[in-house]
Structures are given as structure tokens and as C-alpha cells.
Amino acid sequence: MKKLLPFKTIRGRIITYTAAAMLALAVITVTICFTVFQSFLRRNQIQSAEYNLQMVCHNVEDTMNNFTALSRWCSNNGEISHYLEAFKDRTRMPSISSGDSPLRITAISTYTRLKEEYRNTPRASEYITRVIISPVNRRNYLLVSDLAAAGTPDAAGTVARASYFEEMCAAPDYLWDGFHSDPFSPVDPEPTIPLIRPINSPYSDQVIGWSYCSVSARLITDSLRSYPQPPDSLLYVTIGSRSYVLEDGSFREGIPEYTVLSRVDGSANNPDTQVQKIRMANGSSRFLVTCPLGVEGWTISNILSESAFFAQRQVYLLIIGFITLIILCMGAGLALTLNKAIGRPVKRLCGKIDDIARGDFSRMEEIEGPDEFGIIGRGINGMSENVVTLMDKRVDDERQKKDLEYQILQSQINPHFLYNTLNSIKWMATIQNATGIAEMITSLARLMKNVSKGTAAQIPLKEELDLVKDYFLIQQYRYGGSITLDCQIGSEELYRCLIHRFTLQPIIENALFHGIEPKGCAGHILLSAQRVQSDLGTVLQISVTDNGVGMSREQIEKVLSAQSAPGADFFRQVGIHNVNQRIRYDFGEDYGISIDSVEGQYTTMTITLPYRLNEL
């Protein structure tokens, strides 16, 4: 085992770390999955119970709203009020032969209207056992019912003698006091919900009667009949101050004892639904979901089943166990694969690195491949080749630098002999009144003096401009004065900016010989210098623009890459490419010469240099 997994080797550490990571991943996955699944399962159970309770609540609420609407109609209908006003002091119904016989027609009309409203109320015939309209003297009352035994003698008196009658009749609105036994069924009475409201006189606030509607408890039990209820869940209804547990399709007053532990916010979809975690009397923790029924003071509550929850949780635990087993198997397979796949490539890479350290930069094909180690191998081979390329480039750069220095030194002829000769020619031209020749000789002397004096690589812009002006004066005589040079320097300070020697002259020469001369017309060259702020900071930007034949994109690339044929004289040997290369050697690839040109119109060469002033 020690030989298979040496912890001090990279292979051993990778395998060990992989096994530890897979084990940690399995533990984290099991923990997260268990927590999430359990939370999801509990939330799903709560929302499922909430949905079922809301369906029951909506059914009961809609029906009860219809019944309370019927009860309010009975209490507020003008025809019923006139009937009670007419019969409030009568103990008997008038006979047909009496003078008050029209009152019988009023009673029949009112009863017909009441029965019609009862028939038009949805589901009234199913759950409203009786509707009674009675004067305060409880005589000549109206009774509507679909029950076969509804014609109970003294029905109004039976209702008035009920224990809850006075309190409900005097209440400002409907008083919900739970279920009450049907007073008309002394044997095995059916639980009902009484709706009792007083009826006032149409002419005053005097109470002249009351209305009574009896709603059967079957309204709720029928709605709960299809509600899914596991054996250990509890369902109870709260009406006012009383609660009733549903057992075997009927209600028993009272609720199980429990203690509220906490509220569970955010689990239900409806903000009116209340979810609580409770502790039952036997010590078990349960969840209680309570939905408002829509009628004030009415709620339906469900203590959720734990057996159903645990049964579903077992399924999730099996899924979690299967996921954990898959992760562990994948970890074992990965560890074995890494053990086989890492050793040989690492050994080859180490061997190649040792070869490079000994100076062997040759390419080794064996370390390259399609995987990550192959990418590293290609990187090492590429690095080896780049090192060789950089060394070759460095040697070539040094050679070019030496060649350029040699060309500059070669151009420095004997200044004493040259100055004496030029001076003699100048005085001879002066004696013969050849002022143009004298000026050309003077400019040539200064030009050659600038060529030969000093070895400084950089000079102030002013000195470089003097050399350009001397050179241009000579060329003006050559072209018969048909060319002009305009120098625009942004500020006096710019004259002190440092620039490489012989930077501007090759550009001016290129503008004359390759731009203006082929065009065969008067030429103009504009030389401008300015200080510019750029991404590189403060830079010196010098532009030389001519109105010559212009350059194509291919010609521009040839000029900058030194592919054009060199001239024979010194300045053409310096060339634009050499100027550009000298700037880049000293300051980097972001500096140098750029060319903008339109064929037949103009050419602009722009030199970008660091903004550096001569301190002398």
C-alpha cells in the first residue's frame, strides 16, 4: 500500500486528494439532498393540505354566502315587513267571510314570495332544513321547508324557546356559536347552524318579528367527504368560539391538546393560511395548517399526518443513497484512472525539463498528446523553440545594429579636408557672384558637419530641423524652387525634445523622390510637431505630409518592412525602415512610424516618440 500510494509523490497526493474530495462531496451531497428533500417534502405536504382545505373552504363559503343572503333578504324584504306589521297584533288568521279577509291574500302572497326566494337560493333544499318568518307574538308565522315532517305545531315557539335565540336575535350581526341540536328533532337531533335576525317595522325601528334559517352541518361534512385524511391526521372546524373534530363523518366538539412551538412562515401559498409547528400531548411534533373559511370566525384546520410524511421520506432516502453510491464509485474509478494516467507523462515531462537545463532545446514529440499533459508538453517544446528563436533574433539584432553603426562610421569622411575644399568652392562662387552656389555650398558644409560630428544617438528637435532645412535648401536648387517646406512647431518647448539623429531627413527625402517628383508638379511639404496625450502618456508626435502621388497599402507595407530597393547614398541607406526600427528598439513596439496615404492626393508619415526634453 505504501508503494502504491506514496504521499510524497504528485501521483500519490492527487489520488489521496481525489479520494478525500469524493468522500467530502458524498457527505455534502447527502447532507444537502437530505435537507432540501425533507424541506421540499414538508413544504409540498403543507401546500397540498392548504390546497385541499381551500377547495373545501370555497365550497362552504359560497354556499353559506347564499344562505346568509337569503336570511338577510328575509330580514330586509318590504313585503315580509308589511306582512309582519299587519299581523303583529293578531292571534289568528282572519276568516274568508270576515272584513279582514284581504289579509289572507297578503299572507298567501308573502308566503309564495318567500318560498320562491327559498327555491331560487342554490342548494337551499339540500342544507336549509327550515325557514321561519314570525311576528313577535309567534302567531301566524310563515314556514318553508322541504322536510316531510316540517309542519311542527308551534314551530315559532319552539325556536323562541331555544337557549341561543335571545342572544342571537339581539346581536348586531350574525352570531356564530357553533353547532346546535335541531330543536324540531328531539330524538337523535341533527347538528345545525341557526341564522336568526330581527325584522324591524317599515315605519319605525320597532322589532315586529324575526327570521330563522336552520343550516344543516352536512354542508361541511359533505364538503369534507372527499378530503384525503390518513389515519393519524386530524381535521377540525372552528365556528366562533367552538371547535369540532371530524370523526367517522360526524363532528365531535373539542380539539386535541397541543402546544404551539413556532409559526412556519413562507410555507403556504396564501398569506391568510396559517402554518404552525405544534407538540401534541404525547410529545410528538406535528404541523398544523389552518385556512379561514371566508365566513368571519370560521376556520378549518388539519393536523398533518406524520406517517405519510415518513413514508415519502423513505423514498427520498433511497434516492439519496443511490446518488451517494454513484459518487463513491465514480471516485474510486477516478482514483484508479489517475493512478495509471499521471505517472508516465510526468516522468517524460521531468526528463525534457532536465534536457533543457543541460542546453538541449530540441523538440521531443513524445511529450505531446491530446490531454492536458500533452498541452504542457507542447508548451515546453514551444518554449524551447522560442528560446532558440529569441537567441537567434538577439544575435541578428546585434548584427543589424553593428551594420548600422558601421554605415554611419563609414559615412564620416575626413572633415578637415572636406571643409577646406567646400570653403574654397564657396569663396570662388562668391568672387564670381554665384550666390546660389555659395548658399548650396554653405548648406552642404553644415549638412556634412552634422553627419560627421558627435556620436550621440539622440539630439534636440531644433538640431534635427536645422539638418532638414540644409538638406531641403540643396534640393530646392535642384528642383528650381518648385518645392516648398513649411515647419509648424506647436511650442518653443518642443525644440528641446529629444529625437534620434537622421530621423526626419529620410522621410523628407522619401516625400521628394517618391511622392512629389513622380507627380511632376509643384510640391509642398508640411512638417508639424505637437505634444499629445495618449494611452502611452505624454508623447511627441511629428507629422510629415506631402502632396505627391501617394502610396498603396502594399507600398506602405514594403516601406516599413524594408522590402523597397535601397539607394546608393548614405541617407537612403539609413531608410525609413531603419528609422522605424531604431525607435522601436529603444522605446518599444508602441512607438515608431505610421503611414496614412491616399493615392494621387497625399502621404502623411507620423512619428510617435516619448516626450523627453534635453536638460542641457
SETI-669942 format. One record per residue (C-alpha): residue number from 1; z, x, y. Coordinates in steps of 0.001 Angstrom, whole numbers, plus 500000, padded with zeros to 6 digits. Each point is the difference from the previous one (the first is absolute). Layout:
REM SETI-669942
- n, w, u, v
- NUM, Z, X, Y .
...
REM end
This chain:
REM SETI-669942
- n, w, u, v
- 1, 500000, 500000, 500000 .
- 2, 500809, 502858, 502346 .
- 3, 496600, 501549, 499313 .
- 4, 498171, 496690, 500492 .
- 5, 501577, 499162, 503336 .
- 6, 500991, 503217, 501789 .
- 7, 501488, 498674, 503230 .
- 8, 499135, 503174, 501876 .
- 9, 496255, 499466, 499567 .
- 10, 497928, 497632, 502125 .
- 11, 498897, 498153, 496900 .
- 12, 503566, 499474, 498880 .
- 13, 501125, 498816, 503413 .
- 14, 497073, 497580, 500354 .
- 15, 500674, 498474, 496585 .
- 16, 503726, 499745, 500682 .
- 17, 499461, 498494, 503433 .
- 18, 497429, 497576, 498593 .
- 19, 502395, 498801, 497314 .
- 20, 502804, 499609, 502553 .
- 21, 497695, 498177, 502419 .
- 22, 498807, 497613, 497294 .
- 23, 503571, 499282, 498939 .
- 24, 501017, 499409, 503613 .
- 25, 496928, 497822, 500489 .
- 26, 500917, 497955, 496945 .
- 27, 503570, 499491, 501246 .
- 28, 498839, 499107, 503520 .
- 29, 497323, 497669, 498631 .
- 30, 502464, 498230, 497730 .
- 31, 502508, 499620, 502835 .
- 32, 497457, 498744, 502518 .
- 33, 498246, 497713, 497535 .
- 34, 503275, 498529, 498786 .
- 35, 501209, 499378, 503548 .
- 36, 496685, 498604, 501197 .
- 37, 499409, 497883, 496909 .
- 38, 503498, 498584, 500060 .
- 39, 499741, 499250, 503712 .
- 40, 496579, 498448, 499504 .
- 41, 501213, 497971, 497022 .
- 42, 503031, 498714, 501897 .
- 43, 497920, 499201, 503064 .
- 44, 497422, 498227, 497849 .
- 45, 502753, 497964, 498293 .
- 46, 501476, 499019, 503379 .
- 47, 496652, 499038, 501500 .
- 48, 499006, 498078, 496888 .
- 49, 503247, 498030, 500176 .
- 50, 499482, 499498, 503735 .
- 51, 496490, 498668, 499437 .
- 52, 501147, 497538, 497325 .
- 53, 502932, 498836, 502127 .
- 54, 497743, 499521, 503018 .
- 55, 497634, 497853, 497939 .
- 56, 502950, 497770, 499015 .
- 57, 501298, 499976, 503572 .
- 58, 496635, 498944, 501399 .
- 59, 499691, 497133, 497521 .
- 60, 503531, 498722, 500661 .
- 61, 499714, 500571, 503772 .
- 62, 496737, 498054, 500312 .
- 63, 501366, 497078, 497998 .
- 64, 503346, 499941, 501853 .
- 65, 498191, 500107, 503351 .
- 66, 498092, 496867, 498949 .
- 67, 503243, 498301, 498946 .
- 68, 501855, 500896, 503198 .
- 69, 496967, 498772, 501950 .
- 70, 500305, 496660, 498166 .
- 71, 503741, 499870, 500768 .
- 72, 499392, 500766, 503694 .
- 73, 497292, 497348, 500099 .
- 74, 502505, 497485, 498656 .
- 75, 502513, 500970, 502673 .
- 76, 497516, 499978, 502914 .
- 77, 497511, 497244, 499147 .
- 78, 499975, 497224, 502619 .
- 79, 499226, 497241, 497509 .
- 80, 503021, 500940, 497881 .
- 81, 502186, 500211, 503131 .
- 82, 498940, 496490, 501073 .
- 83, 500705, 498697, 496515 .
- 84, 503522, 501483, 500010 .
- 85, 500584, 498702, 503540 .
- 86, 499016, 496514, 498885 .
- 87, 502207, 500063, 496883 .
- 88, 502986, 502037, 501229 .
- 89, 502220, 496921, 500347 .
- 90, 498546, 497888, 497188 .
- 91, 501682, 499827, 496668 .
- 92, 497197, 498114, 498270 .
- 93, 496250, 499781, 500068 .
- 94, 498869, 496813, 501885 .
- 95, 498497, 497259, 497857 .
- 96, 496419, 498860, 500358 .
- 97, 501058, 496655, 501481 .
- 98, 502352, 501434, 502583 .
- 99, 499116, 500638, 503612 .
- 100, 500230, 503769, 499417 .
- 101, 497369, 499988, 497284 .
- 102, 497765, 502484, 501971 .
- 103, 502647, 502628, 499213 .
- 104, 499004, 499764, 496354 .
- 105, 496468, 500936, 500965 .
- 106, 501415, 502968, 501989 .
- 107, 501994, 501123, 496950 .
- 108, 497010, 499721, 497686 .
- 109, 497762, 501868, 502459 .
- 110, 502572, 502781, 500446 .
- 111, 500498, 500331, 496251 .
- 112, 496239, 500152, 499435 .
- 113, 499670, 502699, 502663 .
- 114, 502890, 501977, 498453 .
- 115, 498523, 499776, 496537 .
- 116, 496599, 501064, 501312 .
- 117, 501513, 503100, 501629 .
- 118, 501880, 500744, 496771 .
- 119, 496768, 499763, 497997 .
- 120, 498174, 502270, 502474 .
- 121, 502621, 502739, 499722 .
- 122, 498767, 502583, 497432 .
- 123, 502078, 500181, 496799 .
- 124, 502487, 497418, 501306 .
- 125, 499647, 497877, 496903 .
- 126, 500847, 503070, 497842 .
- 127, 503159, 501217, 501697 .
- 128, 501302, 497399, 502517 .
- 129, 502102, 497592, 497940 .
- 130, 500837, 497599, 502833 .
- 131, 499319, 499326, 503661 .
- 132, 502459, 497620, 501671 .
- 133, 499899, 498664, 503558 .
- 134, 503254, 498165, 500802 .
- 135, 501665, 498455, 503069 .
- 136, 503557, 501097, 500735 .
- 137, 501334, 496840, 498334 .
- 138, 498149, 501041, 496808 .
- 139, 498400, 496538, 499711 .
- 140, 496294, 499230, 499829 .
- 141, 499134, 503604, 499154 .
- 142, 496535, 501189, 498894 .
- 143, 499683, 501986, 496758 .
- 144, 496907, 501759, 498627 .
- 145, 500005, 501684, 496577 .
- 146, 497730, 500551, 497016 .
- 147, 502920, 499909, 497567 .
- 148, 500187, 497090, 497619 .
- 149, 503712, 499474, 500685 .
- 150, 499786, 500451, 503734 .
- 151, 501145, 496479, 500885 .
- 152, 503706, 500800, 500023 .
- 153, 502166, 497353, 501676 .
- 154, 501647, 501140, 503214 .
- 155, 497926, 503256, 500046 .
- 156, 500799, 500633, 503690 .
- 157, 503707, 499623, 499329 .
- 158, 499756, 502372, 497045 .
- 159, 498488, 502672, 502253 .
- 160, 502461, 499337, 502823 .
- 161, 502951, 500473, 497675 .
- 162, 498826, 503428, 498885 .
- 163, 502314, 502848, 501074 .
- 164, 497290, 501827, 501930 .
- 165, 498559, 496973, 501862 .
- 166, 502100, 500027, 503184 .
- 167, 499735, 503768, 500527 .
- 168, 496220, 500082, 499480 .
- 169, 499422, 496943, 502163 .
- 170, 502017, 501486, 502879 .
- 171, 498399, 503469, 499800 .
- 172, 497564, 500914, 502827 .
- 173, 497327, 500889, 497417 .
- 174, 499595, 499981, 496262 .
- 175, 503147, 501258, 498317 .
- 176, 499253, 501970, 496848 .
- 177, 502976, 499838, 497723 .
- 178, 498486, 500843, 496630 .
- 179, 499315, 497593, 497148 .
- 180, 501841, 496689, 499674 .
- 181, 500142, 497580, 497088 .
- 182, 497763, 496962, 500333 .
- 183, 502426, 497212, 500989 .
- 184, 497800, 497456, 498215 .
- 185, 500315, 501729, 496585 .
- 186, 503677, 500000, 499023 .
- 187, 499150, 501119, 496453 .
- 188, 498490, 503505, 499818 .
- 189, 499070, 500004, 503697 .
- 190, 496993, 502055, 501088 .
- 191, 500693, 502610, 502713 .
- 192, 498286, 499069, 503255 .
- 193, 499691, 501235, 503563 .
- 194, 500862, 497163, 502445 .
- 195, 498171, 499766, 503339 .
- 196, 502026, 497745, 502345 .
- 197, 499245, 499437, 503689 .
- 198, 501261, 497392, 502493 .
- 199, 497569, 497570, 501719 .
- 200, 500558, 499129, 503665 .
- 201, 499173, 496798, 501824 .
- 202, 496626, 500037, 501798 .
- 203, 501807, 498744, 503112 .
- 204, 503058, 502299, 500042 .
- 205, 501689, 502913, 498243 .
- 206, 501962, 497617, 497774 .
- 207, 499774, 500718, 496277 .
- 208, 498653, 496861, 498392 .
- 209, 499329, 501336, 496534 .
- 210, 499204, 502969, 497781 .
- 211, 497366, 501324, 497628 .
- 212, 500654, 501488, 496569 .
- 213, 497589, 502011, 497843 .
- 214, 501101, 501320, 496640 .
- 215, 498064, 503098, 498787 .
- 216, 500325, 500917, 496336 .
- 217, 501048, 503550, 499021 .
- 218, 496962, 499993, 497734 .
- 219, 498020, 501047, 503065 .
- 220, 501493, 503485, 499594 .
- 221, 500363, 500138, 496228 .
- 222, 496364, 498982, 499476 .
- 223, 498865, 502752, 502400 .
- 224, 502111, 502565, 498127 .
- 225, 498840, 498893, 496564 .
- 226, 497161, 502527, 499880 .
- 227, 502020, 502791, 501634 .
- 228, 500234, 503042, 497627 .
- 229, 503668, 500488, 499191 .
- 230, 501089, 502599, 497416 .
- 231, 503267, 499246, 498172 .
- 232, 502160, 502368, 502069 .
- 233, 498659, 498915, 503412 .
- 234, 501742, 497368, 502099 .
- 235, 498411, 497494, 502354 .
- 236, 501960, 497913, 502477 .
- 237, 499340, 497742, 502971 .
- 238, 502126, 499783, 503152 .
- 239, 499960, 496735, 501958 .
- 240, 502232, 500142, 503025 .
- 241, 503402, 501291, 498902 .
- 242, 499508, 499361, 496283 .
- 243, 498204, 502072, 497365 .
- 244, 498744, 498935, 496588 .
- 245, 498992, 502138, 497026 .
- 246, 496989, 498877, 497987 .
- 247, 500929, 499751, 496306 .
- 248, 497804, 498387, 497346 .
- 249, 497950, 498114, 502579 .
- 250, 502965, 498521, 501901 .
- 251, 502330, 501157, 502759 .
- 252, 503620, 500992, 499647 .
- 253, 502033, 500425, 503169 .
- 254, 501284, 503509, 500664 .
- 255, 498573, 503524, 499965 .
- 256, 500909, 503111, 497964 .
- 257, 502483, 502370, 501561 .
- 258, 498548, 503169, 501471 .
- 259, 500583, 502573, 502727 .
- 260, 497271, 501038, 502421 .
- 261, 499546, 503774, 499882 .
- 262, 497180, 500427, 502510 .
- 263, 496907, 498462, 501476 .
- 264, 496637, 501217, 498754 .
- 265, 497728, 499958, 503040 .
- 266, 496247, 500455, 499774 .
- 267, 499646, 498820, 496397 .
- 268, 498866, 496460, 500779 .
- 269, 496714, 498976, 501602 .
- 270, 501458, 497168, 502068 .
- 271, 502566, 501045, 502641 .
- 272, 501900, 496742, 499389 .
- 273, 500590, 500932, 496372 .
- 274, 503377, 501653, 499432 .
- 275, 500441, 502597, 497249 .
- 276, 503482, 501245, 499086 .
- 277, 501439, 502334, 497408 .
- 278, 503051, 498387, 498444 .
- 279, 502652, 500763, 497397 .
- 280, 500714, 497246, 497517 .
- 281, 503449, 499145, 498703 .
- 282, 499299, 501998, 496804 .
- 283, 499310, 503132, 502113 .
- 284, 496200, 500080, 499587 .
- 285, 497788, 500603, 503020 .
- 286, 497322, 497394, 500662 .
- 287, 497568, 499013, 502735 .
- 288, 500135, 496645, 501783 .
- 289, 496888, 498550, 501695 .
- 290, 500558, 497062, 502368 .
- 291, 497195, 498011, 501648 .
- 292, 500520, 497336, 502677 .
- 293, 498732, 496627, 498911 .
- 294, 498695, 498925, 503408 .
- 295, 502561, 497227, 500380 .
- 296, 502891, 501265, 502093 .
- 297, 502884, 501093, 497794 .
- 298, 497965, 499976, 496763 .
- 299, 499341, 503185, 497995 .
- 300, 498951, 500914, 496480 .
- 301, 501440, 503186, 498477 .
- 302, 499110, 501952, 496894 .
- 303, 502222, 502672, 498387 .
- 304, 497333, 502169, 498375 .
- 305, 499915, 500773, 496306 .
- 306, 501003, 503534, 499028 .
- 307, 498740, 499706, 496424 .
- 308, 496446, 499362, 501221 .
- 309, 500309, 502926, 502408 .
- 310, 501220, 502387, 497273 .
- 311, 497274, 498830, 497613 .
- 312, 497300, 500855, 502539 .
- 313, 501731, 503256, 500859 .
- 314, 499766, 501128, 496374 .
- 315, 496199, 499747, 500257 .
- 316, 500031, 502183, 503109 .
- 317, 502286, 502524, 498283 .
- 318, 497525, 500301, 497143 .
- 319, 497209, 500646, 502510 .
- 320, 502119, 502641, 501772 .
- 321, 500792, 501684, 496691 .
- 322, 496325, 500110, 499107 .
- 323, 499153, 501566, 503382 .
- 324, 502746, 502601, 499535 .
- 325, 498691, 500900, 496529 .
- 326, 496483, 500455, 501396 .
- 327, 501305, 502286, 502792 .
- 328, 501940, 502159, 497540 .
- 329, 496997, 500293, 497668 .
- 330, 497786, 500958, 502921 .
- 331, 502552, 502615, 501062 .
- 332, 500096, 501534, 496525 .
- 333, 496193, 500082, 499808 .
- 334, 499761, 501532, 503457 .
- 335, 502518, 502708, 499130 .
- 336, 498027, 500965, 496878 .
- 337, 496699, 499977, 501905 .
- 338, 501387, 502203, 502767 .
- 339, 501406, 502397, 497424 .
- 340, 496493, 500533, 498609 .
- 341, 498023, 499839, 503239 .
- 342, 501985, 502302, 502296 .
- 343, 500629, 503239, 498099 .
- 344, 496473, 501417, 499557 .
- 345, 498648, 499227, 503519 .
- 346, 503116, 501466, 501609 .
- 347, 499620, 503185, 497950 .
- 348, 496347, 500400, 501055 .
- 349, 500842, 499396, 503645 .
- 350, 502761, 502604, 499892 .
- 351, 497563, 502508, 498441 .
- 352, 497420, 499422, 502728 .
- 353, 502635, 500444, 502726 .
- 354, 500965, 503324, 498414 .
- 355, 496319, 501070, 500033 .
- 356, 499734, 499190, 503706 .
- 357, 503151, 502010, 500675 .
- 358, 498305, 502986, 498290 .
- 359, 496881, 499599, 502193 .
- 360, 497756, 498121, 497562 .
- 361, 498417, 497175, 502038 .
- 362, 497380, 498986, 497432 .
- 363, 499608, 496334, 499093 .
- 364, 501706, 498798, 496798 .
- 365, 498316, 496831, 498652 .
- 366, 502701, 499387, 497374 .
- 367, 502597, 498857, 502561 .
- 368, 497745, 497246, 501388 .
- 369, 499995, 496528, 498520 .
- 370, 500022, 496260, 500818 .
- 371, 503798, 499651, 500286 .
- 372, 502460, 501112, 502687 .
- 373, 500354, 503459, 498476 .
- 374, 496211, 500306, 500161 .
- 375, 500142, 499104, 503704 .
- 376, 502596, 502725, 500515 .
- 377, 497807, 502388, 498021 .
- 378, 496989, 499178, 502157 .
- 379, 502192, 500529, 503034 .
- 380, 501069, 503438, 498749 .
- 381, 496390, 500965, 499231 .
- 382, 498918, 498716, 503386 .
- 383, 502811, 501929, 501660 .
- 384, 498875, 503165, 498226 .
- 385, 496417, 499501, 501182 .
- 386, 501176, 499187, 503522 .
- 387, 502016, 503226, 500088 .
- 388, 496883, 501960, 499021 .
- 389, 497909, 498073, 502554 .
- 390, 502558, 500600, 502740 .
- 391, 500123, 503714, 499227 .
- 392, 496184, 500185, 500049 .
- 393, 499900, 498044, 503257 .
- 394, 502595, 502267, 501514 .
- 395, 497933, 503065, 499052 .
- 396, 496848, 498365, 501394 .
- 397, 501790, 499037, 503247 .
- 398, 501183, 503556, 500441 .
- 399, 496475, 501264, 499357 .
- 400, 498531, 497609, 502573 .
- 401, 502648, 501020, 502496 .
- 402, 499188, 503676, 499474 .
- 403, 496270, 499268, 500330 .
- 404, 500595, 498154, 503278 .
- 405, 502170, 502812, 501324 .
- 406, 497307, 502477, 498968 .
- 407, 497327, 498005, 501828 .
- 408, 502134, 499924, 503142 .
- 409, 500717, 503734, 499769 .
- 410, 496328, 500671, 499292 .
- 411, 499073, 498227, 503226 .
- 412, 502277, 502189, 502095 .
- 413, 497525, 502699, 501064 .
- 414, 500849, 502918, 502258 .
- 415, 501110, 498256, 503232 .
- 416, 499822, 503176, 502214 .
- 417, 496311, 500635, 499254 .
- 418, 499146, 496266, 500233 .
- 419, 501830, 499503, 503327 .
- 420, 498329, 503079, 501601 .
- 421, 496552, 498864, 498852 .
- 422, 500470, 496419, 501228 .
- 423, 501448, 501273, 503303 .
- 424, 496896, 502218, 500577 .
- 425, 497673, 497025, 499300 .
- 426, 502055, 497840, 502389 .
- 427, 499695, 502505, 502903 .
- 428, 496297, 500449, 499342 .
- 429, 499522, 496195, 500133 .
- 430, 502036, 499836, 503211 .
- 431, 497923, 502729, 501671 .
- 432, 496839, 498105, 499019 .
- 433, 501493, 496690, 501301 .
- 434, 499895, 498432, 496513 .
- 435, 503181, 497976, 500480 .
- 436, 499453, 497920, 496874 .
- 437, 499848, 503093, 497818 .
- 438, 503127, 501322, 501704 .
- 439, 501876, 496767, 499248 .
- 440, 498839, 499996, 496364 .
- 441, 501033, 503644, 499563 .
- 442, 503422, 499262, 501554 .
- 443, 500522, 496994, 497706 .
- 444, 498837, 501984, 496978 .
- 445, 502417, 502826, 500881 .
- 446, 502901, 497614, 500234 .
- 447, 498890, 498312, 496790 .
- 448, 499840, 503259, 498081 .
- 449, 503313, 501067, 501484 .
- 450, 501602, 496808, 498609 .
- 451, 498400, 500704, 496641 .
- 452, 501349, 503515, 499817 .
- 453, 503371, 499816, 501685 .
- 454, 503266, 499280, 498223 .
- 455, 500702, 498801, 496462 .
- 456, 502089, 496897, 500785 .
- 457, 498979, 497042, 497817 .
- 458, 500840, 497421, 502701 .
- 459, 499424, 500106, 503762 .
- 460, 500624, 497562, 502886 .
- 461, 497412, 497261, 500478 .
- 462, 499108, 501490, 503421 .
- 463, 498790, 503278, 498445 .
- 464, 497970, 498144, 497398 .
- 465, 498391, 497883, 502751 .
- 466, 499102, 503182, 501958 .
- 467, 498197, 501345, 496910 .
- 468, 498158, 496672, 499606 .
- 469, 498938, 499974, 503645 .
- 470, 498649, 503575, 499768 .
- 471, 498082, 499120, 496852 .
- 472, 498647, 496779, 501544 .
- 473, 498880, 501794, 503184 .
- 474, 497852, 502325, 497900 .
- 475, 498532, 496981, 498148 .
- 476, 499275, 498223, 503300 .
- 477, 497699, 502875, 501019 .
- 478, 498403, 499818, 496607 .
- 479, 499273, 496249, 500318 .
- 480, 498998, 500256, 503645 .
- 481, 502931, 497999, 501349 .
- 482, 499134, 496822, 498016 .
- 483, 503459, 499854, 498364 .
- 484, 503372, 499232, 501627 .
- 485, 503612, 500376, 498873 .
- 486, 502798, 497787, 501353 .
- 487, 503647, 500974, 499227 .
- 488, 502687, 497295, 500409 .
- 489, 503523, 501286, 499378 .
- 490, 502729, 497331, 500065 .
- 491, 502648, 502098, 501813 .
- 492, 500676, 503555, 501161 .
- 493, 502551, 500395, 497239 .
- 494, 497233, 499726, 497399 .
- 495, 498522, 503349, 501131 .
- 496, 503089, 501637, 498426 .
- 497, 499513, 498356, 496617 .
- 498, 499296, 502440, 497177 .
- 499, 496691, 499844, 498136 .
- 500, 498295, 502268, 497459 .
- 501, 497654, 502607, 501433 .
- 502, 496307, 499043, 499789 .
- 503, 500746, 496303, 499238 .
- 504, 497920, 498320, 502729 .
- 505, 497027, 502399, 500219 .
- 506, 498554, 499174, 496517 .
- 507, 500264, 496309, 500812 .
- 508, 498202, 500451, 503361 .
- 509, 497344, 502094, 498246 .
- 510, 499536, 497287, 497342 .
- 511, 499585, 497391, 502771 .
- 512, 497314, 502144, 501716 .
- 513, 497936, 501232, 497048 .
- 514, 500341, 497046, 497598 .
- 515, 500549, 497098, 502404 .
- 516, 498332, 500445, 503395 .
- 517, 497202, 502501, 499243 .
- 518, 498305, 497871, 497214 .
- 519, 500009, 497000, 502359 .
- 520, 497896, 501919, 502585 .
- 521, 501515, 498499, 503146 .
- 522, 502704, 500770, 502569 .
- 523, 503327, 500330, 498260 .
- 524, 503571, 499290, 501011 .
- 525, 503192, 501160, 498276 .
- 526, 503393, 498442, 500802 .
- 527, 503103, 502012, 499003 .
- 528, 503324, 498129, 500406 .
- 529, 503586, 500890, 499067 .
- 530, 503024, 497729, 499956 .
- 531, 503497, 499661, 498646 .
- 532, 500300, 497202, 497398 .
- 533, 502884, 498360, 498123 .
- 534, 499184, 499343, 496329 .
- 535, 501636, 499730, 496570 .
- 536, 500143, 503818, 500036 .
- 537, 501945, 499982, 503268 .
- 538, 498644, 501511, 503199 .
- 539, 496586, 501626, 499438 .
- 540, 497296, 501682, 502091 .
- 541, 496688, 498183, 499617 .
- 542, 496782, 501700, 501234 .
- 543, 496682, 498104, 499842 .
- 544, 496494, 501464, 500472 .
- 545, 497263, 497354, 500452 .
- 546, 496252, 500676, 500383 .
- 547, 497096, 497639, 500556 .
- 548, 497815, 501622, 497372 .
- 549, 498241, 498740, 496888 .
- 550, 503222, 499136, 498194 .
- 551, 500893, 500586, 496348 .
- 552, 499828, 498002, 496804 .
- 553, 502961, 499595, 497668 .
- 554, 498493, 502552, 497602 .
- 555, 499547, 502552, 502815 .
- 556, 503605, 499513, 501115 .
- 557, 501239, 500689, 496466 .
- 558, 497804, 503138, 499746 .
- 559, 501281, 501368, 503333 .
- 560, 503645, 499525, 499065 .
- 561, 499486, 501374, 496478 .
- 562, 497957, 503091, 501146 .
- 563, 496886, 498902, 498060 .
- 564, 497704, 500568, 503031 .
- 565, 498108, 503283, 500166 .
- 566, 501927, 502636, 502012 .
- 567, 498447, 501711, 503036 .
- 568, 499616, 503698, 500508 .
- 569, 502175, 500557, 503042 .
- 570, 503757, 500294, 500185 .
- 571, 500794, 496532, 501346 .
- 572, 497934, 498209, 497415 .
- 573, 501741, 502086, 497359 .
- 574, 503307, 498574, 501267 .
- 575, 498612, 496463, 499603 .
- 576, 501556, 496549, 500291 .
- 577, 501185, 500046, 496376 .
- 578, 501906, 503254, 500575 .
- 579, 501582, 498594, 503155 .
- 580, 501078, 496905, 498080 .
- 581, 501345, 502088, 497105 .
- 582, 501998, 502313, 502299 .
- 583, 501721, 496986, 501611 .
- 584, 500831, 498467, 496618 .
- 585, 501252, 503291, 498566 .
- 586, 502466, 500360, 502864 .
- 587, 501084, 496400, 500637 .
- 588, 499136, 497908, 496943 .
- 589, 497416, 497460, 498837 .
- 590, 500957, 497454, 502694 .
- 591, 498559, 502224, 502727 .
- 592, 496482, 501344, 500543 .
- 593, 496564, 498692, 501042 .
- 594, 498632, 496459, 499657 .
- 595, 496444, 498964, 500907 .
- 596, 498709, 496662, 501308 .
- 597, 496260, 499641, 500601 .
- 598, 497222, 497462, 500447 .
- 599, 496520, 501330, 499248 .
- 600, 497799, 500189, 503103 .
- 601, 502933, 499371, 502365 .
- 602, 502966, 502354, 499875 .
- 603, 502301, 502246, 497949 .
- 604, 503751, 500370, 500649 .
- 605, 502057, 502746, 498333 .
- 606, 503745, 499497, 500381 .
- 607, 502485, 502817, 499405 .
- 608, 503623, 499056, 499246 .
- 609, 502639, 502737, 500445 .
- 610, 503790, 500080, 500293 .
- 611, 501133, 499783, 503610 .
- 612, 501376, 503528, 500585 .
- 613, 500276, 501720, 503390 .
- 614, 499657, 503722, 500734 .
- 615, 503442, 501169, 501128 .
- 616, 498775, 503237, 501642 .
REM end
